[in-house]
Amino acid sequence: MGSDARSGAHVGLRYLARRWTRGERRRVRPAIFDARGTARAVRLINIQPADPVTFEVLRDSALVQWRAVAKDGYDLPRAQATVERAQRSLWVGETFDAEFAPRAPGTYRLRVRSGPKDVLYERELVVHVR
């Protein structure tokens, strides 16, 4: 990943792992981002015991965009490291790294789904200008 992505904000995926194993559904504090166009690194990991999951970042009900950076620990070739819709399905044990650079202030959502309607986890990502 680029040096600007390594300074990215942590969105609580270790916390997410503990929440899934306990099956809890309490509200979690939002992650805070600065909206000046700085890319933030996001590492997505499927730790489910047997099922694929879909990770997505939305604003209102629309998918936003991120830049694909790495898959399973390997940097993507330049031709594949592109800006795409912020949605990725991962099988058990897979990882995916992306850079999320919000363009405008507001509330975004990181959502993890198993199937089209079963939301396993959702977290607000609040973006503001400092």
N, CA, C and O atoms as a Tinker XYZ file with bonds, in Angstrom:
   520  protein
     1  N      0.838000   -1.180000    0.000000    73     2
     2  CA     0.000000    0.000000    0.000000    64     1     3
     3  C      0.873000    1.230000    0.000000    63     2     4     5
     4  O      2.012000    1.194000    0.466000    81     3
     5  N      0.348000    2.311000   -0.517000    73     3     6
     6  CA     1.066000    3.575000   -0.521000    64     5     7
     7  C      1.248000    4.116000    0.875000    63     6     8     9
     8  O      0.523000    3.740000    1.796000    81     7
     9  N      2.221000    5.005000    1.036000    73     7    10
    10  CA     2.531000    5.512000    2.372000    64     9    11
    11  C      1.361000    6.292000    2.971000    63    10    12    13
    12  O      1.178000    6.284000    4.189000    81    11
    13  N      0.560000    6.971000    2.129000    73    11    14
    14  CA    -0.577000    7.712000    2.679000    64    13    15
    15  C     -1.646000    6.761000    3.216000    63    14    16    17
    16  O     -2.398000    7.129000    4.119000    81    15
    17  N     -1.724000    5.543000    2.674000    73    15    18
    18  CA    -2.728000    4.592000    3.142000    64    17    19
    19  C     -2.327000    3.967000    4.470000    63    18    20    21
    20  O     -3.187000    3.617000    5.278000    81    19
    21  N     -1.020000    3.826000    4.700000    73    19    22
    22  CA    -0.577000    3.192000    5.950000    64    21    23
    23  C     -0.909000    4.043000    7.164000    63    22    24    25
    24  O     -1.003000    3.519000    8.274000    81    23
    25  N     -1.085000    5.336000    6.977000    73    23    26
    26  CA    -1.429000    6.204000    8.098000    64    25    27
    27  C     -2.941000    6.231000    8.323000    63    26    28    29
    28  O     -3.438000    7.062000    9.083000    81    27
    29  N     -3.665000    5.338000    7.674000    73    27    30
    30  CA    -5.121000    5.336000    7.699000    64    29    31
    31  C     -5.718000    5.027000    9.058000    63    30    32    33
    32  O     -5.046000    4.521000    9.956000    81    31
    33  N     -6.978000    5.341000    9.181000    73    31    34
    34  CA    -7.700000    5.130000   10.429000    64    33    35
    35  C     -8.125000    3.672000   10.564000    63    34    36    37
    36  O     -8.483000    3.030000    9.576000    81    35
    37  N     -8.086000    3.168000   11.751000    73    35    38
    38  CA    -8.511000    1.802000   12.056000    64    37    39
    39  C    -10.026000    1.816000   12.239000    63    38    40    41
    40  O    -10.543000    2.625000   13.010000    81    39
    41  N    -10.738000    0.947000   11.551000    73    39    42
    42  CA   -12.197000    0.968000   11.647000    64    41    43
    43  C    -12.743000   -0.120000   12.559000    63    42    44    45
    44  O    -13.930000   -0.441000   12.492000    81    43
    45  N    -11.912000   -0.682000   13.396000    73    43    46
    46  CA   -12.415000   -1.565000   14.443000    64    45    47
    47  C    -12.687000   -2.993000   14.018000    63    46    48    49
    48  O    -13.638000   -3.601000   14.509000    81    47
    49  N    -11.879000   -3.554000   13.115000    73    47    50
    50  CA   -12.164000   -4.916000   12.687000    64    49    51
    51  C    -11.803000   -5.949000   13.757000    63    50    52    53
    52  O    -12.412000   -7.017000   13.805000    81    51
    53  N    -10.825000   -5.651000   14.613000    73    51    54
    54  CA   -10.569000   -6.570000   15.730000    64    53    55
    55  C    -11.777000   -6.591000   16.662000    63    54    56    57
    56  O    -12.188000   -7.644000   17.149000    81    55
    57  N    -12.329000   -5.422000   16.894000    73    55    58
    58  CA   -13.546000   -5.323000   17.700000    64    57    59
    59  C    -14.666000   -6.106000   17.034000    63    58    60    61
    60  O    -15.434000   -6.802000   17.698000    81    59
    61  N    -14.751000   -5.985000   15.717000    73    59    62
    62  CA   -15.765000   -6.706000   14.959000    64    61    63
    63  C    -15.636000   -8.211000   15.178000    63    62    64    65
    64  O    -16.642000   -8.900000   15.341000    81    63
    65  N    -14.412000   -8.724000   15.184000    73    63    66
    66  CA   -14.213000  -10.166000   15.376000    64    65    67
    67  C    -14.775000  -10.607000   16.731000    63    66    68    69
    68  O    -15.413000  -11.656000   16.823000    81    67
    69  N    -14.546000   -9.825000   17.762000    73    67    70
    70  CA   -15.074000  -10.195000   19.080000    64    69    71
    71  C    -16.596000  -10.137000   19.082000    63    70    72    73
    72  O    -17.241000  -10.972000   19.717000    81    71
    73  N    -17.180000   -9.170000   18.387000    73    71    74
    74  CA   -18.633000   -9.028000   18.371000    64    73    75
    75  C    -19.294000  -10.213000   17.686000    63    74    76    77
    76  O    -20.313000  -10.712000   18.164000    81    75
    77  N    -18.733000  -10.673000   16.575000    73    75    78
    78  CA   -19.331000  -11.796000   15.855000    64    77    79
    79  C    -19.322000  -13.064000   16.688000    63    78    80    81
    80  O    -20.310000  -13.797000   16.712000    81    79
    81  N    -18.219000  -13.329000   17.371000    73    79    82
    82  CA   -18.131000  -14.581000   18.107000    64    81    83
    83  C    -19.099000  -14.613000   19.277000    63    82    84    85
    84  O    -19.531000  -15.689000   19.689000    81    83
    85  N    -19.446000  -13.459000   19.817000    73    83    86
    86  CA   -20.404000  -13.416000   20.918000    64    85    87
    87  C    -21.842000  -13.262000   20.434000    63    86    88    89
    88  O    -22.785000  -13.455000   21.202000    81    87
    89  N    -22.005000  -12.919000   19.168000    73    87    90
    90  CA   -23.351000  -12.747000   18.629000    64    89    91
    91  C    -24.073000  -11.527000   19.167000    63    90    92    93
    92  O    -25.303000  -11.501000   19.196000    81    91
    93  N    -23.328000  -10.511000   19.595000    73    91    94
    94  CA   -23.949000   -9.322000   20.183000    64    93    95
    95  C    -24.294000   -8.309000   19.107000    63    94    96    97
    96  O    -23.723000   -8.325000   18.016000    81    95
    97  N    -25.225000   -7.434000   19.420000    73    95    98
    98  CA   -25.647000   -6.406000   18.460000    64    97    99
    99  C    -25.794000   -5.046000   19.131000    63    98   100   101
   100  O    -26.802000   -4.372000   18.922000    81    99
   101  N    -24.828000   -4.628000   19.922000    73    99   102
   102  CA   -24.887000   -3.316000   20.555000    64   101   103
   103  C    -24.361000   -2.239000   19.620000    63   102   104   105
   104  O    -23.589000   -2.517000   18.702000    81   103
   105  N    -24.792000   -1.000000   19.866000    73   103   106
   106  CA   -24.331000    0.140000   19.060000    64   105   107
   107  C    -22.848000    0.391000   19.339000    63   106   108   109
   108  O    -22.392000    0.313000   20.480000    81   107
   109  N    -22.114000    0.692000   18.282000    73   107   110
   110  CA   -20.682000    0.930000   18.366000    64   109   111
   111  C    -20.418000    2.394000   18.020000    63   110   112   113
   112  O    -21.084000    2.954000   17.150000    81   111
   113  N    -19.460000    3.010000   18.689000    73   111   114
   114  CA   -19.112000    4.398000   18.372000    64   113   115
   115  C    -18.660000    4.503000   16.922000    63   114   116   117
   116  O    -18.003000    3.596000   16.411000    81   115
   117  N    -19.004000    5.598000   16.255000    73   115   118
   118  CA   -18.582000    5.753000   14.854000    64   117   119
   119  C    -17.090000    6.021000   14.743000    63   118   120   121
   120  O    -16.483000    6.611000   15.637000    81   119
   121  N    -16.507000    5.580000   13.638000    73   119   122
   122  CA   -15.129000    5.942000   13.310000    64   121   123
   123  C    -15.168000    7.336000   12.685000    63   122   124   125
   124  O    -16.117000    7.664000   11.972000    81   123
   125  N    -14.162000    8.151000   12.940000    73   123   126
   126  CA   -14.135000    9.531000   12.459000    64   125   127
   127  C    -13.049000    9.664000   11.388000    63   126   128   129
   128  O    -11.923000    9.202000   11.572000    81   127
   129  N    -13.401000   10.296000   10.276000    73   127   130
   130  CA   -12.467000   10.535000    9.184000    64   129   131
   131  C    -12.440000   12.016000    8.863000    63   130   132   133
   132  O    -13.403000   12.735000    9.130000    81   131
   133  N    -11.331000   12.475000    8.286000    73   131   134
   134  CA   -11.176000   13.834000    7.794000    64   133   135
   135  C    -11.495000   13.822000    6.304000    63   134   136   137
   136  O    -11.068000   12.908000    5.598000    81   135
   137  N    -12.227000   14.803000    5.810000    73   135   138
   138  CA   -12.715000   14.795000    4.426000    64   137   139
   139  C    -11.816000   15.510000    3.436000    63   138   140   141
   140  O    -12.274000   15.823000    2.337000    81   139
   141  N    -10.587000   15.781000    3.760000    73   139   142
   142  CA    -9.729000   16.539000    2.846000    64   141   143
   143  C     -9.160000   15.681000    1.715000    63   142   144   145
   144  O     -8.183000   16.082000    1.083000    81   143
   145  N     -9.733000   14.540000    1.452000    73   143   146
   146  CA    -9.302000   13.693000    0.344000    64   145   147
   147  C     -8.166000   12.754000    0.672000    63   146   148   149
   148  O     -7.632000   12.096000   -0.221000    81   147
   149  N     -7.779000   12.677000    1.949000    73   147   150
   150  CA    -6.717000   11.763000    2.342000    64   149   151
   151  C     -7.246000   10.343000    2.320000    63   150   152   153
   152  O     -8.276000   10.051000    2.928000    81   151
   153  N     -6.551000    9.458000    1.624000    73   151   154
   154  CA    -6.971000    8.056000    1.554000    64   153   155
   155  C     -6.696000    7.370000    2.887000    63   154   156   157
   156  O     -5.647000    7.574000    3.497000    81   155
   157  N     -7.636000    6.567000    3.325000    73   155   158
   158  CA    -7.514000    5.791000    4.560000    64   157   159
   159  C     -7.506000    4.317000    4.210000    63   158   160   161
   160  O     -8.335000    3.853000    3.427000    81   159
   161  N     -6.584000    3.591000    4.781000    73   159   162
   162  CA    -6.473000    2.156000    4.516000    64   161   163
   163  C     -7.563000    1.395000    5.261000    63   162   164   165
   164  O     -7.850000    1.667000    6.427000    81   163
   165  N     -8.154000    0.448000    4.571000    73   163   166
   166  CA    -9.162000   -0.424000    5.178000    64   165   167
   167  C     -8.776000   -1.854000    4.823000    63   166   168   169
   168  O     -8.652000   -2.183000    3.643000    81   167
   169  N     -8.584000   -2.702000    5.815000    73   167   170
   170  CA    -8.294000   -4.122000    5.588000    64   169   171
   171  C     -9.523000   -4.919000    5.999000    63   170   172   173
   172  O     -9.974000   -4.842000    7.142000    81   171
   173  N    -10.053000   -5.679000    5.065000    73   171   174
   174  CA   -11.241000   -6.487000    5.292000    64   173   175
   175  C    -10.833000   -7.956000    5.372000    63   174   176   177
   176  O    -10.068000   -8.437000    4.537000    81   175
   177  N    -11.346000   -8.666000    6.379000    73   175   178
   178  CA   -10.999000  -10.068000    6.596000    64   177   179
   179  C    -12.265000  -10.839000    6.907000    63   178   180   181
   180  O    -13.032000  -10.435000    7.781000    81   179
   181  N    -12.498000  -11.932000    6.215000    73   179   182
   182  CA   -13.639000  -12.791000    6.532000    64   181   183
   183  C    -13.195000  -13.820000    7.559000    63   182   184   185
   184  O    -12.396000  -14.707000    7.257000    81   183
   185  N    -13.718000  -13.698000    8.778000    73   183   186
   186  CA   -13.386000  -14.639000    9.848000    64   185   187
   187  C    -14.566000  -15.528000   10.211000    63   186   188   189
   188  O    -14.558000  -16.186000   11.252000    81   187
   189  N    -15.575000  -15.548000    9.359000    73   187   190
   190  CA   -16.714000  -16.430000    9.583000    64   189   191
   191  C    -16.251000  -17.888000    9.532000    63   190   192   193
   192  O    -15.262000  -18.178000    8.858000    81   191
   193  N    -16.918000  -18.805000   10.208000    73   191   194
   194  CA   -16.472000  -20.196000   10.207000    64   193   195
   195  C    -16.676000  -20.926000    8.883000    63   194   196   197
   196  O    -15.916000  -21.844000    8.578000    81   195
   197  N    -17.685000  -20.546000    8.080000    73   195   198
   198  CA   -17.932000  -21.347000    6.881000    64   197   199
   199  C    -18.554000  -20.600000    5.717000    63   198   200   201
   200  O    -18.656000  -21.174000    4.633000    81   199
   201  N    -18.968000  -19.372000    5.874000    73   199   202
   202  CA   -19.743000  -18.704000    4.833000    64   201   203
   203  C    -19.033000  -17.482000    4.266000    63   202   204   205
   204  O    -18.273000  -16.820000    4.973000    81   203
   205  N    -19.278000  -17.179000    2.985000    73   203   206
   206  CA   -18.756000  -15.932000    2.428000    64   205   207
   207  C    -19.537000  -14.748000    2.994000    63   206   208   209
   208  O    -20.694000  -14.886000    3.390000    81   207
   209  N    -18.894000  -13.595000    3.027000    73   207   210
   210  CA   -19.559000  -12.366000    3.452000    64   209   211
   211  C    -19.254000  -11.279000    2.426000    63   210   212   213
   212  O    -18.280000  -11.365000    1.678000    81   211
   213  N    -20.108000  -10.253000    2.404000    73   211   214
   214  CA   -19.924000   -9.114000    1.516000    64   213   215
   215  C    -19.715000   -7.870000    2.363000    63   214   216   217
   216  O    -20.521000   -7.557000    3.239000    81   215
   217  N    -18.624000   -7.164000    2.090000    73   215   218
   218  CA   -18.321000   -5.898000    2.742000    64   217   219
   219  C    -18.706000   -4.788000    1.777000    63   218   220   221
   220  O    -18.500000   -4.901000    0.569000    81   219
   221  N    -19.276000   -3.698000    2.329000    73   219   222
   222  CA   -19.624000   -2.572000    1.476000    64   221   223
   223  C    -19.594000   -1.280000    2.285000    63   222   224   225
   224  O    -19.803000   -1.282000    3.499000    81   223
   225  N    -19.329000   -0.178000    1.587000    73   223   226
   226  CA   -19.383000    1.155000    2.195000    64   225   227
   227  C    -20.430000    1.943000    1.431000    63   226   228   229
   228  O    -20.381000    2.043000    0.205000    81   227
   229  N    -21.394000    2.511000    2.183000    73   227   230
   230  CA   -22.512000    3.229000    1.581000    64   229   231
   231  C    -22.608000    4.637000    2.146000    63   230   232   233
   232  O    -22.186000    4.904000    3.271000    81   231
   233  N    -23.168000    5.523000    1.349000    73   231   234
   234  CA   -23.596000    6.840000    1.821000    64   233   235
   235  C    -25.056000    6.940000    1.435000    63   234   236   237
   236  O    -25.403000    6.791000    0.263000    81   235
   237  N    -25.905000    7.190000    2.401000    73   235   238
   238  CA   -27.348000    7.049000    2.244000    64   237   239
   239  C    -27.582000    5.580000    1.863000    63   238   240   241
   240  O    -27.215000    4.694000    2.635000    81   239
   241  N    -28.167000    5.300000    0.723000    73   239   242
   242  CA   -28.355000    3.894000    0.350000    64   241   243
   243  C    -27.504000    3.511000   -0.858000    63   242   244   245
   244  O    -27.663000    2.423000   -1.411000    81   243
   245  N    -26.597000    4.409000   -1.271000    73   243   246
   246  CA   -25.791000    4.163000   -2.468000    64   245   247
   247  C    -24.369000    3.745000   -2.115000    63   246   248   249
   248  O    -23.769000    4.269000   -1.176000    81   247
   249  N    -23.842000    2.796000   -2.878000    73   247   250
   250  CA   -22.449000    2.413000   -2.709000    64   249   251
   251  C    -21.554000    3.563000   -3.123000    63   250   252   253
   252  O    -21.825000    4.239000   -4.116000    81   251
   253  N    -20.473000    3.794000   -2.359000    73   251   254
   254  CA   -19.483000    4.790000   -2.734000    64   253   255
   255  C    -18.346000    4.063000   -3.449000    63   254   256   257
   256  O    -18.522000    2.927000   -3.888000    81   255
   257  N    -17.197000    4.696000   -3.569000    73   255   258
   258  CA   -16.071000    4.065000   -4.253000    64   257   259
   259  C    -14.866000    3.982000   -3.342000    63   258   260   261
   260  O    -14.702000    4.788000   -2.426000    81   259
   261  N    -14.015000    2.984000   -3.611000    73   259   262
   262  CA   -12.719000    2.857000   -2.975000    64   261   263
   263  C    -11.742000    2.402000   -4.038000    63   262   264   265
   264  O    -12.143000    2.046000   -5.146000    81   263
   265  N    -10.463000    2.414000   -3.706000    73   263   266
   266  CA    -9.445000    1.926000   -4.635000    64   265   267
   267  C     -8.918000    0.601000   -4.119000    63   266   268   269
   268  O     -8.406000    0.521000   -3.002000    81   267
   269  N     -9.043000   -0.432000   -4.927000    73   267   270
   270  CA    -8.509000   -1.754000   -4.575000    64   269   271
   271  C     -6.990000   -1.646000   -4.506000    63   270   272   273
   272  O     -6.366000   -1.049000   -5.383000    81   271
   273  N     -6.387000   -2.233000   -3.446000    73   271   274
   274  CA    -4.947000   -2.112000   -3.244000    64   273   275
   275  C     -4.266000   -3.476000   -3.181000    63   274   276   277
   276  O     -3.237000   -3.681000   -3.825000    81   275
   277  N     -4.828000   -4.412000   -2.413000    73   275   278
   278  CA    -4.166000   -5.706000   -2.219000    64   277   279
   279  C     -5.197000   -6.801000   -1.984000    63   278   280   281
   280  O     -6.320000   -6.533000   -1.558000    81   279
   281  N     -4.804000   -8.026000   -2.265000    73   279   282
   282  CA    -5.669000   -9.194000   -2.057000    64   281   283
   283  C     -4.811000  -10.279000   -1.431000    63   282   284   285
   284  O     -3.759000  -10.637000   -1.960000    81   283
   285  N     -5.272000  -10.805000   -0.292000    73   283   286
   286  CA    -4.582000  -11.874000    0.427000    64   285   287
   287  C     -3.100000  -11.563000    0.682000    63   286   288   289
   288  O     -2.242000  -12.440000    0.578000    81   287
   289  N     -2.819000  -10.300000    1.018000    73   287   290
   290  CA    -1.470000   -9.897000    1.395000    64   289   291
   291  C     -0.559000   -9.486000    0.258000    63   290   292   293
   292  O      0.580000   -9.087000    0.501000    81   291
   293  N     -1.024000   -9.572000   -0.968000    73   291   294
   294  CA    -0.210000   -9.202000   -2.121000    64   293   295
   295  C     -0.773000   -7.955000   -2.786000    63   294   296   297
   296  O     -1.972000   -7.858000   -3.044000    81   295
   297  N      0.127000   -6.989000   -3.062000    73   295   298
   298  CA    -0.306000   -5.791000   -3.782000    64   297   299
   299  C     -0.850000   -6.187000   -5.144000    63   298   300   301
   300  O     -0.305000   -7.066000   -5.811000    81   299
   301  N     -1.920000   -5.538000   -5.547000    73   299   302
   302  CA    -2.494000   -5.806000   -6.864000    64   301   303
   303  C     -1.627000   -5.170000   -7.947000    63   302   304   305
   304  O     -1.025000   -4.120000   -7.720000    81   303
   305  N     -1.558000   -5.799000   -9.128000    73   303   306
   306  CA    -0.867000   -5.148000  -10.256000    64   305   307
   307  C     -1.539000   -3.814000  -10.566000    63   306   308   309
   308  O     -2.727000   -3.635000  -10.296000    81   307
   309  N     -0.791000   -2.896000  -11.123000    73   307   310
   310  CA    -1.296000   -1.548000  -11.398000    64   309   311
   311  C     -2.616000   -1.579000  -12.180000    63   310   312   313
   312  O     -3.504000   -0.766000  -11.919000    81   311
   313  N     -2.752000   -2.500000  -13.127000    73   311   314
   314  CA    -3.970000   -2.586000  -13.945000    64   313   315
   315  C     -5.193000   -2.989000  -13.119000    63   314   316   317
   316  O     -6.322000   -2.674000  -13.495000    81   315
   317  N     -4.976000   -3.686000  -11.992000    73   315   318
   318  CA    -6.095000   -4.120000  -11.145000    64   317   319
   319  C     -6.323000   -3.207000   -9.946000    63   318   320   321
   320  O     -7.375000   -3.281000   -9.312000    81   319
   321  N     -5.360000   -2.352000   -9.625000    73   319   322
   322  CA    -5.485000   -1.430000   -8.487000    64   321   323
   323  C     -6.263000   -0.206000   -8.940000    63   322   324   325
   324  O     -5.701000    0.876000   -9.110000    81   323
   325  N     -7.554000   -0.388000   -9.132000    73   323   326
   326  CA    -8.403000    0.651000   -9.713000    64   325   327
   327  C     -9.472000    1.111000   -8.731000    63   326   328   329
   328  O     -9.741000    0.456000   -7.724000    81   327
   329  N    -10.069000    2.242000   -9.044000    73   327   330
   330  CA   -11.209000    2.738000   -8.278000    64   329   331
   331  C    -12.426000    1.929000   -8.723000    63   330   332   333
   332  O    -12.668000    1.747000   -9.916000    81   331
   333  N    -13.183000    1.449000   -7.742000    73   331   334
   334  CA   -14.345000    0.604000   -8.028000    64   333   335
   335  C    -15.422000    0.843000   -6.983000    63   334   336   337
   336  O    -15.199000    1.521000   -5.980000    81   335
   337  N    -16.601000    0.271000   -7.240000    73   335   338
   338  CA   -17.675000    0.338000   -6.238000    64   337   339
   339  C    -17.181000   -0.298000   -4.944000    63   338   340   341
   340  O    -16.489000   -1.316000   -4.976000    81   339
   341  N    -17.530000    0.290000   -3.819000    73   339   342
   342  CA   -17.059000   -0.179000   -2.518000    64   341   343
   343  C    -17.883000   -1.372000   -2.045000    63   342   344   345
   344  O    -18.673000   -1.274000   -1.107000    81   343
   345  N    -17.677000   -2.492000   -2.718000    73   343   346
   346  CA   -18.381000   -3.729000   -2.371000    64   345   347
   347  C    -17.484000   -4.895000   -2.754000    63   346   348   349
   348  O    -17.006000   -4.968000   -3.886000    81   347
   349  N    -17.251000   -5.817000   -1.806000    73   347   350
   350  CA   -16.375000   -6.955000   -2.077000    64   349   351
   351  C    -16.847000   -8.165000   -1.287000    63   350   352   353
   352  O    -17.055000   -8.083000   -0.076000    81   351
   353  N    -17.015000   -9.286000   -1.974000    73   351   354
   354  CA   -17.353000  -10.557000   -1.318000    64   353   355
   355  C    -16.074000  -11.328000   -1.069000    63   354   356   357
   356  O    -15.212000  -11.427000   -1.942000    81   355
   357  N    -15.957000  -11.880000    0.144000    73   355   358
   358  CA   -14.778000  -12.649000    0.517000    64   357   359
   359  C    -15.200000  -13.994000    1.105000    63   358   360   361
   360  O    -16.158000  -14.074000    1.874000    81   359
   361  N    -14.485000  -15.030000    0.739000    73   359   362
   362  CA   -14.690000  -16.346000    1.334000    64   361   363
   363  C    -13.885000  -16.430000    2.619000    63   362   364   365
   364  O    -13.076000  -15.547000    2.903000    81   363
   365  N    -14.094000  -17.463000    3.382000    73   363   366
   366  CA   -13.438000  -17.649000    4.676000    64   365   367
   367  C    -11.921000  -17.572000    4.517000    63   366   368   369
   368  O    -11.337000  -18.246000    3.669000    81   367
   369  N    -11.292000  -16.735000    5.352000    73   367   370
   370  CA    -9.842000  -16.595000    5.364000    64   369   371
   371  C     -9.284000  -15.606000    4.364000    63   370   372   373
   372  O     -8.093000  -15.298000    4.416000    81   371
   373  N    -10.092000  -15.100000    3.462000    73   371   374
   374  CA    -9.602000  -14.134000    2.487000    64   373   375
   375  C     -9.471000  -12.748000    3.114000    63   374   376   377
   376  O    -10.207000  -12.393000    4.035000    81   375
   377  N     -8.516000  -11.971000    2.593000    73   375   378
   378  CA    -8.367000  -10.572000    3.000000    64   377   379
   379  C     -8.378000   -9.689000    1.761000    63   378   380   381
   380  O     -8.072000  -10.139000    0.657000    81   379
   381  N     -8.734000   -8.429000    1.961000    73   379   382
   382  CA    -8.774000   -7.453000    0.888000    64   381   383
   383  C     -8.432000   -6.093000    1.482000    63   382   384   385
   384  O     -8.989000   -5.704000    2.509000    81   383
   385  N     -7.522000   -5.373000    0.842000    73   383   386
   386  CA    -7.147000   -4.034000    1.276000    64   385   387
   387  C     -7.633000   -3.022000    0.254000    63   386   388   389
   388  O     -7.521000   -3.228000   -0.955000    81   387
   389  N     -8.177000   -1.919000    0.767000    73   387   390
   390  CA    -8.662000   -0.849000   -0.097000    64   389   391
   391  C     -8.280000    0.486000    0.527000    63   390   392   393
   392  O     -7.984000    0.566000    1.719000    81   391
   393  N     -8.290000    1.527000   -0.289000    73   391   394
   394  CA    -8.131000    2.887000    0.193000    64   393   395
   395  C     -9.463000    3.593000    0.033000    63   394   396   397
   396  O    -10.028000    3.655000   -1.059000    81   395
   397  N     -9.951000    4.120000    1.132000    73   395   398
   398  CA   -11.222000    4.839000    1.148000    64   397   399
   399  C    -10.905000    6.317000    1.322000    63   398   400   401
   400  O    -10.345000    6.718000    2.341000    81   399
   401  N    -11.265000    7.133000    0.324000    73   399   402
   402  CA   -11.022000    8.578000    0.362000    64   401   403
   403  C    -12.351000    9.290000    0.179000    63   402   404   405
   404  O    -12.723000    9.617000   -0.947000    81   403
   405  N    -13.078000    9.537000    1.272000    73   403   406
   406  CA   -14.375000   10.190000    1.148000    64   405   407
   407  C    -14.237000   11.563000    0.506000    63   406   408   409
   408  O    -13.312000   12.317000    0.807000    81   407
   409  N    -15.172000   11.873000   -0.380000    73   407   410
   410  CA   -15.109000   13.141000   -1.120000    64   409   411
   411  C    -15.865000   14.270000   -0.432000    63   410   412   413
   412  O    -15.591000   15.445000   -0.678000    81   411
   413  N    -16.811000   13.916000    0.424000    73   411   414
   414  CA   -17.641000   14.943000    1.048000    64   413   415
   415  C    -17.911000   14.578000    2.500000    63   414   416   417
   416  O    -17.918000   13.397000    2.848000    81   415
   417  N    -18.135000   15.576000    3.354000    73   415   418
   418  CA   -18.509000   15.292000    4.737000    64   417   419
   419  C    -19.863000   14.596000    4.789000    63   418   420   421
   420  O    -20.666000   14.704000    3.862000    81   419
   421  N    -20.104000   13.887000    5.878000    73   419   422
   422  CA   -21.379000   13.205000    6.063000    64   421   423
   423  C    -21.200000   11.890000    6.780000    63   422   424   425
   424  O    -20.118000   11.587000    7.283000    81   423
   425  N    -22.254000   11.114000    6.828000    73   423   426
   426  CA   -22.229000    9.815000    7.495000    64   425   427
   427  C    -22.256000    8.707000    6.450000    63   426   428   429
   428  O    -23.172000    8.622000    5.632000    81   427
   429  N    -21.246000    7.873000    6.495000    73   427   430
   430  CA   -21.128000    6.700000    5.637000    64   429   431
   431  C    -21.357000    5.476000    6.528000    63   430   432   433
   432  O    -21.363000    5.590000    7.753000    81   431
   433  N    -21.545000    4.313000    5.915000    73   431   434
   434  CA   -21.727000    3.088000    6.695000    64   433   435
   435  C    -20.868000    1.965000    6.123000    63   434   436   437
   436  O    -20.890000    1.700000    4.921000    81   435
   437  N    -20.112000    1.311000    7.002000    73   435   438
   438  CA   -19.441000    0.070000    6.657000    64   437   439
   439  C    -20.402000   -1.044000    7.043000    63   438   440   441
   440  O    -20.795000   -1.159000    8.203000    81   439
   441  N    -20.778000   -1.858000    6.073000    73   439   442
   442  CA   -21.761000   -2.915000    6.323000    64   441   443
   443  C    -21.175000   -4.258000    5.905000    63   442   444   445
   444  O    -20.502000   -4.365000    4.879000    81   443
   445  N    -21.440000   -5.280000    6.715000    73   443   446
   446  CA   -21.027000   -6.646000    6.405000    64   445   447
   447  C    -22.286000   -7.494000    6.328000    63   446   448   449
   448  O    -23.070000   -7.557000    7.274000    81   447
   449  N    -22.467000   -8.151000    5.174000    73   447   450
   450  CA   -23.667000   -8.950000    4.942000    64   449   451
   451  C    -23.309000  -10.400000    4.651000    63   450   452   453
   452  O    -22.244000  -10.709000    4.117000    81   451
   453  N    -24.235000  -11.278000    5.022000    73   451   454
   454  CA   -24.179000  -12.678000    4.627000    64   453   455
   455  C    -25.473000  -12.937000    3.882000    63   454   456   457
   456  O    -26.520000  -13.142000    4.498000    81   455
   457  N    -25.408000  -12.927000    2.578000    73   455   458
   458  CA   -26.631000  -12.996000    1.787000    64   457   459
   459  C    -27.149000  -11.602000    1.510000    63   458   460   461
   460  O    -26.590000  -10.622000    2.001000    81   459
   461  N    -28.216000  -11.501000    0.725000    73   459   462
   462  CA   -28.688000  -10.177000    0.305000    64   461   463
   463  C    -29.313000   -9.333000    1.418000    63   462   464   465
   464  O    -29.304000   -8.106000    1.320000    81   463
   465  N    -29.850000   -9.948000    2.464000    73   463   466
   466  CA   -30.549000   -9.154000    3.481000    64   465   467
   467  C    -30.014000   -9.322000    4.901000    63   466   468   469
   468  O    -30.346000   -8.517000    5.770000    81   467
   469  N    -29.208000  -10.329000    5.160000    73   467   470
   470  CA   -28.742000  -10.613000    6.508000    64   469   471
   471  C    -27.526000   -9.751000    6.846000    63   470   472   473
   472  O    -26.404000  -10.086000    6.468000    81   471
   473  N    -27.747000   -8.637000    7.561000    73   471   474
   474  CA   -26.667000   -7.733000    7.957000    64   473   475
   475  C    -26.049000   -8.269000    9.235000    63   474   476   477
   476  O    -26.718000   -8.364000   10.264000    81   475
   477  N    -24.762000   -8.621000    9.168000    73   475   478
   478  CA   -24.045000   -9.142000   10.328000    64   477   479
   479  C    -23.483000   -8.018000   11.193000    63   478   480   481
   480  O    -23.402000   -8.141000   12.415000    81   479
   481  N    -23.100000   -6.931000   10.546000    73   479   482
   482  CA   -22.434000   -5.843000   11.258000    64   481   483
   483  C    -22.596000   -4.561000   10.459000    63   482   484   485
   484  O    -22.584000   -4.578000    9.228000    81   483
   485  N    -22.747000   -3.455000   11.166000    73   483   486
   486  CA   -22.806000   -2.154000   10.513000    64   485   487
   487  C    -22.165000   -1.133000   11.430000    63   486   488   489
   488  O    -22.401000   -1.140000   12.638000    81   487
   489  N    -21.348000   -0.247000   10.853000    73   487   490
   490  CA   -20.691000    0.787000   11.645000    64   489   491
   491  C    -20.707000    2.090000   10.882000    63   490   492   493
   492  O    -20.435000    2.125000    9.682000    81   491
   493  N    -21.027000    3.161000   11.583000    73   491   494
   494  CA   -21.011000    4.488000   10.981000    64   493   495
   495  C    -19.576000    4.968000   10.827000    63   494   496   497
   496  O    -18.735000    4.755000   11.699000    81   495
   497  N    -19.317000    5.617000    9.708000    73   495   498
   498  CA   -18.051000    6.287000    9.441000    64   497   499
   499  C    -18.392000    7.759000    9.255000    63   498   500   501
   500  O    -18.917000    8.139000    8.209000    81   499
   501  N    -18.107000    8.578000   10.233000    73   499   502
   502  CA   -18.453000    9.993000   10.184000    64   501   503
   503  C    -17.297000   10.770000    9.574000    63   502   504   505
   504  O    -16.166000   10.686000   10.053000    81   503
   505  N    -17.577000   11.526000    8.519000    73   503   506
   506  CA   -16.563000   12.289000    7.810000    64   505   507
   507  C    -16.854000   13.768000    8.016000    63   506   508   509
   508  O    -17.976000   14.224000    7.798000    81   507
   509  N    -15.840000   14.512000    8.437000    73   507   510
   510  CA   -16.006000   15.949000    8.622000    64   509   511
   511  C    -14.751000   16.674000    8.176000    63   510   512   513
   512  O    -13.704000   16.051000    7.998000    81   511
   513  N    -14.844000   17.975000    7.996000    73   511   514
   514  CA   -13.699000   18.805000    7.626000    64   513   515
   515  C    -13.187000   19.450000    8.885000    63   514   516   517
   516  O    -13.944000   20.065000    9.636000    81   515
   517  N    -11.891000   19.308000    9.115000    73   515   518
   518  CA   -11.287000   19.912000   10.307000    64   517   519
   519  C    -10.909000   21.338000   10.053000    63   518   520
   520  O    -10.386000   22.007000   10.945000    81   519
